[in-house]
């Protein structure tokens, strides 16, 4: 039902619209370009909490993580020019991760547009290849209409980011306008003929395999997926950084395709005779640089399910394409049953194939030893047992994340926050958003030393809002992933990857949090217990700094080994010429 609330400023109309669309949290860094909206937020603090961050990149990443966890658009407000530029990182992450998000940007007054006024940017050009939709609201009366459309675009089809530009004089102007109603997400549904064909394909396959990924999932969709794979005895592989779609302890979960996957798992994917890809774009990292499946026609029979019809057939030709949202397709899959002619002995063989793959996963999740006095593999084994099943694990980008993805067992939907965009600095803001959405759950951020200092200022945000997040900083004194690639491509020629770091434990204490260095593997368990107790009891952030030997660059190879292999490979190449 449409309502009219009398004469209001544009800022009031905007914030009233956010209330109608169910917004309960706004992440922002204030700017004079949207003062009217800030004033309206002050009058709405009984329904919308305003989380002020220390950098627009942190605000945007918090909004993106909020969207991942809730399925509702994460809301971020920043100012024009520099503020919008800083927030771009969150928009890019939301785009590649298919996360609903709306970025509101204060803009110069309408009469100054096109003059390169102070901090003016044409946001349509700036975000045109990154956001699902970019709009500048030029009339106060159109705020309800265009904000409603922003919510519809952000959530419908393949979820993603929307950018809304707000000229400051438009926000200050007063008008009488009717409010819009609550947005309704639009999604495609699978057809009966497609589902029937899928059952036929599964029943006739000897080694079918499901690969899950992408955005748009929720708890119910994950539960429905679980019912489907149990009914048909199907193994499940998670795409890159989408390991929380199925509880990793489930007997059908056989691993993840991403960075550092098991060679045996890759072989099993390639030997499958039917691949059912649900939700993911099948991007570069999940497909090992587009080598996991043949392009354009995979060797296996191939089914691709995606919320965006433009993704179907984009890279891989399929035997069956299904355009559907994740909740819609998962609900339909949960109702399917094998055909009457399906032979039980075929399912028995399939279960044995899954059990063997599962055994390979369990064996692969036992880390070997690594150089140095702190063994990150042993740390992950301890956390695997010590953390509650619903703990939320976030991370940014860097080689340290390979240990997290390889050895942690994610407990189900909403337990992993990790950017498929590979954005450094994501982990801490994401953990803060997680603690705001789920204050009763443990939120752990993993970050490398380079990664952490890209957003360590948000410790102030965690402290200001009383959020007991725990950051585990893996400090090896280098940009690890770049150094790894350096040794592979230019062995021995090390440049621009060494880091001089502060005392991270002391830094945490400067923000009023808990800080402790871990110098030996045997001391980690007690240190973690102290950090967790502090975070839980005082609702303040805690940081554990793990001093890691830079030689421990991956779970399976040291820097020296990588360099030696690269040199040997070059010697062989030279001798062949």
Order of alpha helices (4+ residues) and beta strands (2+ residues): beta-alpha-beta-alpha-beta-alpha-beta-alpha-beta-alpha-beta-alpha-beta-alpha-beta-alpha-beta-alpha-beta-beta-alpha-beta-beta-beta-alpha-alpha-alpha-beta-alpha-beta-alpha-beta-alpha-alpha-beta-alpha-alpha-beta-alpha-beta-alpha
